[in-house]
Amino acid sequence: RALSSAAERRGVGGGGAGAAAGGRLELILNVSHQEDDLLEIVGCLNDADTSCRIEALNCLTRIAPVGHIVCINAVLRHIQDNDHLVKIAAIDTLSRIARRRDRTISGALIAHLRGSASKDRTRPGGPRNGPTKHYPGLNRLPSHPWDASLKSDPAARIAAVRALGVLCDDDDLHAVACISDLAENERDEEVLSAAINVLVSMGKSAAVEDIRDKVREREHKELKFVRNEHMHPICDGMKAALPLCARDRAQSRWSR
């Protein structure tokens, strides 16, 4: 209703669902810095159209005051959006409109990176199936997220790590520990590179060297395991000859 009234106020609307979606996008693109318009853009985050949600997030990035609690809470929900691009846009928006050193935001990002975040019962993002008798407003109710963590989305992990680098102080132990743990166990090269870059920007060069050593050790163990898996089993004759070969090598060494 708020979107309809705003669209009517600007002379936008009419013509069915396609026109309604176009009207909402035009509303977002022509929004002003007034508080009413800002709240209407927040309402657009519940839209069924993915492009509309992304444009709403981009708009909030441009016009939302830093630390605006209503905008931040609305955007925070969409870290669990079903759409990959909306999720990344939400994380980027948080890094721009949240206050630096905001432990609530950094804690939420850390929880999602560690996989300890619980699913949002308000179900942000995703397709609708139309209203039902049980949920008459299902056309405005987002569907359940597939996963509350960012473990299955490398691009979202990169965005979250970079957001922590922007929002957290260099001495934020929780953020540093989270990024370090992520880098040590990360399999994606791009995520690993992003995590290392953030740690370097936070002045944690010693931690980066330790991470690189652990990554090299892990890769060496994995390579050795794969090589051993592909080796042919030793026959009984070779097993019997091994002690003789070892004794011959020892005698040859002493004879020198």
N, C-alpha and C positions, 0 to 999 in steps of 0.2 A: 504494500500500500504506500509506503514511504517513497519507493522508487516510482510508482505510478504518479503520485502527486508531484514529485520533483520533475518527472518527464513532462507532465502537463504544464507545469510552471514554465518550462523552457520551450514548450511547443513541440515535444517529442512524444511519439507513441502512435498506436493504431496499427492494424494490419496483421494481427495474429502473432504467433510465437516468434517468427523470424524478425518481424518489425519490433517486437518487444525486446529481443536480444540486441538488435541494432540500437534501440532507444537507450538501453542501459549502457552500452558502450559509448554512445554519444554523451550521455550524462557524465560518465567517467572522464571522458576527454575534455569536456567543457566545464569541469567542476571548478568552483572558486575556493577560497580559503576560509569560507564561513563555516562555523561550527556545525550548522544543520547539514550542509553539503558533506562535511567530513563524516558525519554519522551515516549519511546515506551511502557513502562509498564503503563504509564498514559493512553495511547491509548487503552490498554487492558481493561480498566474500562468500555468501551462502548461495550464490547463483549456480544453476546447473551447468551453465556454459563455462568450460575451462578457460577460454580466452577472456571471458568477462572477469573471472577471479584473478587471472594474471594481471590484467589491466588495472583492476582495483588495487592490487598490491603495489604495482608500479606507481600508481597515483598516490597512494599513502606514503611511499618513499619520498615523493616530491613535496607533498604539502603537509604531512602530519607533523605536528610539533614534537621535538625530541622529548621522550618521556611521557607521551600522552597515553594514559593507562588504558583507556577504552580501546584505542587502536592497537596497542601492544598485546592486550589480552585476546583480541580478535585474531590478530596475525599469528600469535603463538599456537593457536589451535591447528593451524594449517601446516605445521611441521609434520603432522600425521595425515595430510591430504593424500587421497588415493592417486592423484595425478602427479607424475614425476616432476613436471615443470612448475606446477603450483607450489610443490614442497620446496624446491630450490628458491623460487621467488620469495616465499615466506621467510626463509632463513636469511636471504639477502636483505629483505625489508627490515627484519629485526636488527640486523647489524647496523642499520642506518638510523632507525628511529628510537632505539633503546638507549638509555643512558649508559655511559661507560661505568664499569664496576657494578652493574646491576646483577646482583647474585641470583636473583630469580631467573633471569634470562640465561645467564651462563650455566646455572644449575640445570635448567631444562635442556639446553644443548648437550651438556655433559651426559645427562641421563639417556638421551636418545643415542648418543655415540656409544655409550657403554651397553646399550640394550636393556637398561633397567627402567625405562619409562613405561608407565601403564597406558593402556589404550584409552583414548578419549571417548567417553560415553556419548558425547554429543555428535560423534561421527562426522568429522570435517571432510568435505570433498567427495568427489565421486558421482556416479550416475544416479538418477532417480528412477523409480518404477511407477510413479504416479501416486496420487492420494488414495488411501484406503479407509475403511470404516474405523480401523484401529488407530491409524495415524493420518488424520485429515489434512495435516500440513506436511505430508511426506514430500510434496513437491518442493518444499523449502528445507527439508531435513536431509543433510548429507548422509551418505552410506558409511558403513563401518570401514575403518582403515584395514588394509591387508596386514600391516606390520607396524607396531608402535616404535620400532627402532629404525636406525638408518643402515643396518648391516647389509641389506640387499641393494643399496643404492650408493655406488661410489661417488657420483656427482654430488649427491646431498651430503655425504661425509666431507667432501672437499669444502663445500659451502659452509658447513658447520664448523670445521676446523678454522677456516679463515675468519668466520664471525667471532670465534673465541679469541683469536689474535687481535681483533679490533676492539672487543668489549672488555677484555680482561687486562689487568695489570701484569707486568712482567713477573711479579712475585706472587701471583695467584697460584698457590700450590695445587689446588684441585684441577685447574685448567691445564697446568704444565704436566701433571701426572696423567691426566686423561689423554692428552695429545701424545705423550711419550709411550703410554701403553698401546695406543692405537697404532703408532708407527712401528713398534716392535713386532706386532702381530699382523700387520697389514700385508695383504697379498697383491693389492693393486698398486702398480708403480706410480700412478698419478696421485693417488691418495697419500702414499708414502712421501713423495716429493713435496706435496703441499704441507704435510705435517712437519717435515724437516724445515721447510722454509719459514713456517710460523715460529717454530722453536728458535731458529736463528734470529728472527726479527725480535724475539723476546729476550735475546741475549743468553740463550741456553746452549752455547757451543759445546760445552763438555757433555751435556746430555745427548747432543746429536752424535758426537763421536762414539759414545757408549752404545747408542741405538744402531749405528752403522756396524759396529763390531758384532752385536748380537744378530743383526740381520745376515751378515756374512757367515757367522757360525751356523745359523739355522739353515741357510742355503747349502752350506757344505755338508751338513748332516743329511739333508734331503737328497742331495746329489749322490752321496755315498750309499744311502739306502736304495735309491733307484738302481745304481750300478750293481749292488749286491743282489738285488732282485733278478737282474738279467744274467747273472753268472751261472754257468752250468754246474750242477752238483758234482762233487769230487767222488770218483769211483774208489772202490776198496784198494785197488792197486796203488793209486796215487796217495791214499791215506797212509799205507804202509811205507811208502817211499819218503814221505815228508820227514820223519825223524832221521833217516839216513842222509838226506840232503842237508838238514840242519847240522848234523855231526861233521859232514864233509866240509861245509862252510867254516865251521869252528876250527877244524884242523888246518884248513888252508890259511885261516887268519893267524893262527899261532905259528905256523911254519914260516911266515914272513918275518 
